[in-house]
Amino acid sequence: MSSPAPLPGPPGAPSEATPAASHDVLIVGGGLVGASLAIALHGSGLDVALVEAAPAGALPTVFDQRNLSLAEASLHALRTLGVLSRLRAPTGPIRRIHISRSGDFGRVLLQAAEHGRDRFGEVVVARDFGDALEATLAALPRLRRYRPARFLGFDVDAGDRRIARVATDAGESRIAARLVVAADGTASAVRDALGIATQRHDYDQTLFVARVRGERPPDGTAWERLTDHGPTAVLPRGDGHYGVIHGVARDEADSVATLDDAGFLARLQQAFGWRAGRFLDVGPRSAYPMVRVRAERSVAPRAVLVGNAAQTLHPIGAQGFNLGLRDALTLVECIEAAQARGEDIGSAAVLADWAARRREDRERTFAFSDGLARTTANPSTLAAAMRGLGLFALDHDAALRARVVGGAMGYRGNVPRLCRGEAA
């Protein structure tokens, strides 16, 4: 579809002006969670629109060479939504998870077969996943896509609508919606416009992401090697390479970034060891400063925050996108329930229901991710002893392992129907 017609007059026109368009749901952000939400709302009968920063024919920058660990619950949902069948590259099954920490005694080996599973999840390259999401979005004839477009702020609400101001190539437009969903990432402009404050914690770590080839191909094991300066994860990709996340102290990041391939591989080998054999070569590297961001609330009148706009987690444990997807799919269920009751999908009662349903999962997942990141990076002798005891207990207590594994696979709190493998 073409871009909406610009409003007459200069930007900042009076709020009494008629919006250029009106929708039931306006999703701001076309990344992992925003695109997934738009797909999940297909078939609801609602008029859904998606505001995307990337132009047609281009993917958002989040779809790069980083590696996504999709939990079993996420795989159930994405398979039903038709996204997984559009992947062009093979995924890497995670059949074992090996956890250890440099300098500590003890280690944990979790086996999917012990829990009646063939795999805990699968590793997908973000770029390939982005292509699959885009192909799925392109097949939705009723979806209205504003792209390239940038959210500017809100005008005075019009009763049962929020009025968003959006900049497109055609100029500035005002778009009305019964519900606005902020899926625009960690630096969410929608969250800021709603006046929702955040709590931030800088882990003082920078994570380097790359593709690495080893002398032995992946065998389904995902390794998590923990150090004072952050984790080094080595994940089994489906293309015969490993996906690597290497954490370094922030004050070392610049020097690590300047290393040539041989120097980076030597550093990686020293941090990780020889569990996967010798690392032979490395692809392009990207670096991401690691800062935890958590919104102090996730709903506002006719608006809701999902994914990284609501919480940006440390990637240790690979919980971020999986949690955001459950945010989105629970919202779909709450909207469908409101429709069945003949209620306003953007009402305070519907959003309160969504927030209540998401509370346990979000709290437990946040505590798991943040607690693991903090405790594993603590170099004190007492922390080392406690970690060692914790690893020993996890490795020898089947009930404890089952609880940890269930959470890691996406089964915490009120689990969305699609994540349980049930049909929409």
Secondary structure as a PSIPRED ss2 file (coil, helix, strand):
# PSIPRED VFORMAT (PSIPRED V4.0)

   1 M C   1.000  0.000  0.000
   2 S C   1.000  0.000  0.000
   3 S C   1.000  0.000  0.000
   4 P C   1.000  0.000  0.000
   5 A C   1.000  0.000  0.000
   6 P C   1.000  0.000  0.000
   7 L C   1.000  0.000  0.000
   8 P C   1.000  0.000  0.000
   9 G C   1.000  0.000  0.000
  10 P C   1.000  0.000  0.000
  11 P C   1.000  0.000  0.000
  12 G C   1.000  0.000  0.000
  13 A C   1.000  0.000  0.000
  14 P C   1.000  0.000  0.000
  15 S C   1.000  0.000  0.000
  16 E C   1.000  0.000  0.000
  17 A C   1.000  0.000  0.000
  18 T C   1.000  0.000  0.000
  19 P C   1.000  0.000  0.000
  20 A C   1.000  0.000  0.000
  21 A E   0.000  0.000  1.000
  22 S E   0.000  0.000  1.000
  23 H E   0.000  0.000  1.000
  24 D E   0.000  0.000  1.000
  25 V E   0.000  0.000  1.000
  26 L E   0.000  0.000  1.000
  27 I E   0.000  0.000  1.000
  28 V E   0.000  0.000  1.000
  29 G C   1.000  0.000  0.000
  30 G C   1.000  0.000  0.000
  31 G C   1.000  0.000  0.000
  32 L H   0.000  1.000  0.000
  33 V H   0.000  1.000  0.000
  34 G H   0.000  1.000  0.000
  35 A H   0.000  1.000  0.000
  36 S H   0.000  1.000  0.000
  37 L H   0.000  1.000  0.000
  38 A H   0.000  1.000  0.000
  39 I H   0.000  1.000  0.000
  40 A H   0.000  1.000  0.000
  41 L C   1.000  0.000  0.000
  42 H C   1.000  0.000  0.000
  43 G C   1.000  0.000  0.000
  44 S C   1.000  0.000  0.000
  45 G C   1.000  0.000  0.000
  46 L C   1.000  0.000  0.000
  47 D C   1.000  0.000  0.000
  48 V E   0.000  0.000  1.000
  49 A E   0.000  0.000  1.000
  50 L E   0.000  0.000  1.000
  51 V E   0.000  0.000  1.000
  52 E C   1.000  0.000  0.000
  53 A C   1.000  0.000  0.000
  54 A C   1.000  0.000  0.000
  55 P C   1.000  0.000  0.000
  56 A C   1.000  0.000  0.000
  57 G C   1.000  0.000  0.000
  58 A C   1.000  0.000  0.000
  59 L C   1.000  0.000  0.000
  60 P C   1.000  0.000  0.000
  61 T C   1.000  0.000  0.000
  62 V C   1.000  0.000  0.000
  63 F C   1.000  0.000  0.000
  64 D C   1.000  0.000  0.000
  65 Q C   1.000  0.000  0.000
  66 R C   1.000  0.000  0.000
  67 N E   0.000  0.000  1.000
  68 L E   0.000  0.000  1.000
  69 S E   0.000  0.000  1.000
  70 L E   0.000  0.000  1.000
  71 A E   0.000  0.000  1.000
  72 E H   0.000  1.000  0.000
  73 A H   0.000  1.000  0.000
  74 S H   0.000  1.000  0.000
  75 L H   0.000  1.000  0.000
  76 H H   0.000  1.000  0.000
  77 A H   0.000  1.000  0.000
  78 L H   0.000  1.000  0.000
  79 R H   0.000  1.000  0.000
  80 T H   0.000  1.000  0.000
  81 L C   1.000  0.000  0.000
  82 G C   1.000  0.000  0.000
  83 V C   1.000  0.000  0.000
  84 L H   0.000  1.000  0.000
  85 S H   0.000  1.000  0.000
  86 R H   0.000  1.000  0.000
  87 L C   1.000  0.000  0.000
  88 R C   1.000  0.000  0.000
  89 A C   1.000  0.000  0.000
  90 P C   1.000  0.000  0.000
  91 T C   1.000  0.000  0.000
  92 G E   0.000  0.000  1.000
  93 P E   0.000  0.000  1.000
  94 I E   0.000  0.000  1.000
  95 R C   1.000  0.000  0.000
  96 R E   0.000  0.000  1.000
  97 I E   0.000  0.000  1.000
  98 H E   0.000  0.000  1.000
  99 I E   0.000  0.000  1.000
 100 S E   0.000  0.000  1.000
 101 R E   0.000  0.000  1.000
 102 S C   1.000  0.000  0.000
 103 G C   1.000  0.000  0.000
 104 D C   1.000  0.000  0.000
 105 F C   1.000  0.000  0.000
 106 G C   1.000  0.000  0.000
 107 R E   0.000  0.000  1.000
 108 V E   0.000  0.000  1.000
 109 L E   0.000  0.000  1.000
 110 L E   0.000  0.000  1.000
 111 Q E   0.000  0.000  1.000
 112 A H   0.000  1.000  0.000
 113 A H   0.000  1.000  0.000
 114 E H   0.000  1.000  0.000
 115 H H   0.000  1.000  0.000
 116 G C   1.000  0.000  0.000
 117 R C   1.000  0.000  0.000
 118 D C   1.000  0.000  0.000
 119 R C   1.000  0.000  0.000
 120 F C   1.000  0.000  0.000
 121 G E   0.000  0.000  1.000
 122 E E   0.000  0.000  1.000
 123 V E   0.000  0.000  1.000
 124 V E   0.000  0.000  1.000
 125 V E   0.000  0.000  1.000
 126 A H   0.000  1.000  0.000
 127 R H   0.000  1.000  0.000
 128 D H   0.000  1.000  0.000
 129 F H   0.000  1.000  0.000
 130 G H   0.000  1.000  0.000
 131 D H   0.000  1.000  0.000
 132 A H   0.000  1.000  0.000
 133 L H   0.000  1.000  0.000
 134 E H   0.000  1.000  0.000
 135 A H   0.000  1.000  0.000
 136 T H   0.000  1.000  0.000
 137 L H   0.000  1.000  0.000
 138 A H   0.000  1.000  0.000
 139 A C   1.000  0.000  0.000
 140 L C   1.000  0.000  0.000
 141 P C   1.000  0.000  0.000
 142 R C   1.000  0.000  0.000
 143 L C   1.000  0.000  0.000
 144 R E   0.000  0.000  1.000
 145 R E   0.000  0.000  1.000
 146 Y E   0.000  0.000  1.000
 147 R C   1.000  0.000  0.000
 148 P C   1.000  0.000  0.000
 149 A E   0.000  0.000  1.000
 150 R E   0.000  0.000  1.000
 151 F E   0.000  0.000  1.000
 152 L E   0.000  0.000  1.000
 153 G E   0.000  0.000  1.000
 154 F E   0.000  0.000  1.000
 155 D C   1.000  0.000  0.000
 156 V C   1.000  0.000  0.000
 157 D C   1.000  0.000  0.000
 158 A E   0.000  0.000  1.000
 159 G C   1.000  0.000  0.000
 160 D C   1.000  0.000  0.000
 161 R E   0.000  0.000  1.000
 162 R E   0.000  0.000  1.000
 163 I E   0.000  0.000  1.000
 164 A E   0.000  0.000  1.000
 165 R E   0.000  0.000  1.000
 166 V E   0.000  0.000  1.000
 167 A E   0.000  0.000  1.000
 168 T E   0.000  0.000  1.000
 169 D C   1.000  0.000  0.000
 170 A C   1.000  0.000  0.000
 171 G E   0.000  0.000  1.000
 172 E E   0.000  0.000  1.000
 173 S E   0.000  0.000  1.000
 174 R E   0.000  0.000  1.000
 175 I E   0.000  0.000  1.000
 176 A E   0.000  0.000  1.000
 177 A E   0.000  0.000  1.000
 178 R E   0.000  0.000  1.000
 179 L E   0.000  0.000  1.000
 180 V E   0.000  0.000  1.000
 181 V E   0.000  0.000  1.000
 182 A E   0.000  0.000  1.000
 183 A C   1.000  0.000  0.000
 184 D C   1.000  0.000  0.000
 185 G C   1.000  0.000  0.000
 186 T C   1.000  0.000  0.000
 187 A C   1.000  0.000  0.000
 188 S C   1.000  0.000  0.000
 189 A H   0.000  1.000  0.000
 190 V H   0.000  1.000  0.000
 191 R H   0.000  1.000  0.000
 192 D H   0.000  1.000  0.000
 193 A H   0.000  1.000  0.000
 194 L C   1.000  0.000  0.000
 195 G C   1.000  0.000  0.000
 196 I C   1.000  0.000  0.000
 197 A C   1.000  0.000  0.000
 198 T E   0.000  0.000  1.000
 199 Q E   0.000  0.000  1.000
 200 R E   0.000  0.000  1.000
 201 H E   0.000  0.000  1.000
 202 D E   0.000  0.000  1.000
 203 Y E   0.000  0.000  1.000
 204 D E   0.000  0.000  1.000
 205 Q E   0.000  0.000  1.000
 206 T E   0.000  0.000  1.000
 207 L E   0.000  0.000  1.000
 208 F E   0.000  0.000  1.000
 209 V E   0.000  0.000  1.000
 210 A E   0.000  0.000  1.000
 211 R E   0.000  0.000  1.000
 212 V E   0.000  0.000  1.000
 213 R E   0.000  0.000  1.000
 214 G E   0.000  0.000  1.000
 215 E C   1.000  0.000  0.000
 216 R C   1.000  0.000  0.000
 217 P C   1.000  0.000  0.000
 218 P C   1.000  0.000  0.000
 219 D C   1.000  0.000  0.000
 220 G C   1.000  0.000  0.000
 221 T E   0.000  0.000  1.000
 222 A E   0.000  0.000  1.000
 223 W E   0.000  0.000  1.000
 224 E E   0.000  0.000  1.000
 225 R E   0.000  0.000  1.000
 226 L E   0.000  0.000  1.000
 227 T E   0.000  0.000  1.000
 228 D C   1.000  0.000  0.000
 229 H C   1.000  0.000  0.000
 230 G E   0.000  0.000  1.000
 231 P E   0.000  0.000  1.000
 232 T E   0.000  0.000  1.000
 233 A E   0.000  0.000  1.000
 234 V E   0.000  0.000  1.000
 235 L E   0.000  0.000  1.000
 236 P E   0.000  0.000  1.000
 237 R C   1.000  0.000  0.000
 238 G C   1.000  0.000  0.000
 239 D C   1.000  0.000  0.000
 240 G C   1.000  0.000  0.000
 241 H C   1.000  0.000  0.000
 242 Y E   0.000  0.000  1.000
 243 G E   0.000  0.000  1.000
 244 V E   0.000  0.000  1.000
 245 I E   0.000  0.000  1.000
 246 H E   0.000  0.000  1.000
 247 G E   0.000  0.000  1.000
 248 V E   0.000  0.000  1.000
 249 A E   0.000  0.000  1.000
 250 R H   0.000  1.000  0.000
 251 D H   0.000  1.000  0.000
 252 E H   0.000  1.000  0.000
 253 A H   0.000  1.000  0.000
 254 D H   0.000  1.000  0.000
 255 S H   0.000  1.000  0.000
 256 V H   0.000  1.000  0.000
 257 A H   0.000  1.000  0.000
 258 T C   1.000  0.000  0.000
 259 L C   1.000  0.000  0.000
 260 D C   1.000  0.000  0.000
 261 D H   0.000  1.000  0.000
 262 A H   0.000  1.000  0.000
 263 G H   0.000  1.000  0.000
 264 F H   0.000  1.000  0.000
 265 L H   0.000  1.000  0.000
 266 A H   0.000  1.000  0.000
 267 R H   0.000  1.000  0.000
 268 L H   0.000  1.000  0.000
 269 Q H   0.000  1.000  0.000
 270 Q H   0.000  1.000  0.000
 271 A H   0.000  1.000  0.000
 272 F H   0.000  1.000  0.000
 273 G C   1.000  0.000  0.000
 274 W C   1.000  0.000  0.000
 275 R C   1.000  0.000  0.000
 276 A C   1.000  0.000  0.000
 277 G C   1.000  0.000  0.000
 278 R C   1.000  0.000  0.000
 279 F E   0.000  0.000  1.000
 280 L E   0.000  0.000  1.000
 281 D E   0.000  0.000  1.000
 282 V E   0.000  0.000  1.000
 283 G C   1.000  0.000  0.000
 284 P C   1.000  0.000  0.000
 285 R C   1.000  0.000  0.000
 286 S E   0.000  0.000  1.000
 287 A E   0.000  0.000  1.000
 288 Y E   0.000  0.000  1.000
 289 P E   0.000  0.000  1.000
 290 M E   0.000  0.000  1.000
 291 V E   0.000  0.000  1.000
 292 R E   0.000  0.000  1.000
 293 V E   0.000  0.000  1.000
 294 R E   0.000  0.000  1.000
 295 A E   0.000  0.000  1.000
 296 E C   1.000  0.000  0.000
 297 R C   1.000  0.000  0.000
 298 S C   1.000  0.000  0.000
 299 V E   0.000  0.000  1.000
 300 A E   0.000  0.000  1.000
 301 P C   1.000  0.000  0.000
 302 R C   1.000  0.000  0.000
 303 A E   0.000  0.000  1.000
 304 V E   0.000  0.000  1.000
 305 L E   0.000  0.000  1.000
 306 V C   1.000  0.000  0.000
 307 G H   0.000  1.000  0.000
 308 N H   0.000  1.000  0.000
 309 A H   0.000  1.000  0.000
 310 A C   1.000  0.000  0.000
 311 Q E   0.000  0.000  1.000
 312 T E   0.000  0.000  1.000
 313 L C   1.000  0.000  0.000
 314 H C   1.000  0.000  0.000
 315 P C   1.000  0.000  0.000
 316 I C   1.000  0.000  0.000
 317 G C   1.000  0.000  0.000
 318 A C   1.000  0.000  0.000
 319 Q C   1.000  0.000  0.000
 320 G H   0.000  1.000  0.000
 321 F H   0.000  1.000  0.000
 322 N H   0.000  1.000  0.000
 323 L H   0.000  1.000  0.000
 324 G H   0.000  1.000  0.000
 325 L H   0.000  1.000  0.000
 326 R H   0.000  1.000  0.000
 327 D H   0.000  1.000  0.000
 328 A H   0.000  1.000  0.000
 329 L H   0.000  1.000  0.000
 330 T H   0.000  1.000  0.000
 331 L H   0.000  1.000  0.000
 332 V H   0.000  1.000  0.000
 333 E H   0.000  1.000  0.000
 334 C H   0.000  1.000  0.000
 335 I H   0.000  1.000  0.000
 336 E H   0.000  1.000  0.000
 337 A H   0.000  1.000  0.000
 338 A H   0.000  1.000  0.000
 339 Q H   0.000  1.000  0.000
 340 A H   0.000  1.000  0.000
 341 R H   0.000  1.000  0.000
 342 G C   1.000  0.000  0.000
 343 E C   1.000  0.000  0.000
 344 D C   1.000  0.000  0.000
 345 I C   1.000  0.000  0.000
 346 G C   1.000  0.000  0.000
 347 S C   1.000  0.000  0.000
 348 A H   0.000  1.000  0.000
 349 A H   0.000  1.000  0.000
 350 V H   0.000  1.000  0.000
 351 L H   0.000  1.000  0.000
 352 A H   0.000  1.000  0.000
 353 D H   0.000  1.000  0.000
 354 W H   0.000  1.000  0.000
 355 A H   0.000  1.000  0.000
 356 A H   0.000  1.000  0.000
 357 R H   0.000  1.000  0.000
 358 R H   0.000  1.000  0.000
 359 R H   0.000  1.000  0.000
 360 E H   0.000  1.000  0.000
 361 D H   0.000  1.000  0.000
 362 R H   0.000  1.000  0.000
 363 E H   0.000  1.000  0.000
 364 R H   0.000  1.000  0.000
 365 T H   0.000  1.000  0.000
 366 F H   0.000  1.000  0.000
 367 A H   0.000  1.000  0.000
 368 F H   0.000  1.000  0.000
 369 S H   0.000  1.000  0.000
 370 D H   0.000  1.000  0.000
 371 G H   0.000  1.000  0.000
 372 L H   0.000  1.000  0.000
 373 A H   0.000  1.000  0.000
 374 R H   0.000  1.000  0.000
 375 T H   0.000  1.000  0.000
 376 T H   0.000  1.000  0.000
 377 A C   1.000  0.000  0.000
 378 N C   1.000  0.000  0.000
 379 P C   1.000  0.000  0.000
 380 S C   1.000  0.000  0.000
 381 T H   0.000  1.000  0.000
 382 L H   0.000  1.000  0.000
 383 A H   0.000  1.000  0.000
 384 A H   0.000  1.000  0.000
 385 A H   0.000  1.000  0.000
 386 M H   0.000  1.000  0.000
 387 R H   0.000  1.000  0.000
 388 G H   0.000  1.000  0.000
 389 L H   0.000  1.000  0.000
 390 G H   0.000  1.000  0.000
 391 L H   0.000  1.000  0.000
 392 F H   0.000  1.000  0.000
 393 A H   0.000  1.000  0.000
 394 L H   0.000  1.000  0.000
 395 D H   0.000  1.000  0.000
 396 H H   0.000  1.000  0.000
 397 D C   1.000  0.000  0.000
 398 A H   0.000  1.000  0.000
 399 A H   0.000  1.000  0.000
 400 L H   0.000  1.000  0.000
 401 R H   0.000  1.000  0.000
 402 A H   0.000  1.000  0.000
 403 R H   0.000  1.000  0.000
 404 V H   0.000  1.000  0.000
 405 V H   0.000  1.000  0.000
 406 G H   0.000  1.000  0.000
 407 G H   0.000  1.000  0.000
 408 A H   0.000  1.000  0.000
 409 M C   1.000  0.000  0.000
 410 G C   1.000  0.000  0.000
 411 Y C   1.000  0.000  0.000
 412 R C   1.000  0.000  0.000
 413 G C   1.000  0.000  0.000
 414 N C   1.000  0.000  0.000
 415 V C   1.000  0.000  0.000
 416 P C   1.000  0.000  0.000
 417 R C   1.000  0.000  0.000
 418 L H   0.000  1.000  0.000
 419 C H   0.000  1.000  0.000
 420 R H   0.000  1.000  0.000
 421 G C   1.000  0.000  0.000
 422 E C   1.000  0.000  0.000
 423 A C   1.000  0.000  0.000
 424 A C   1.000  0.000  0.000
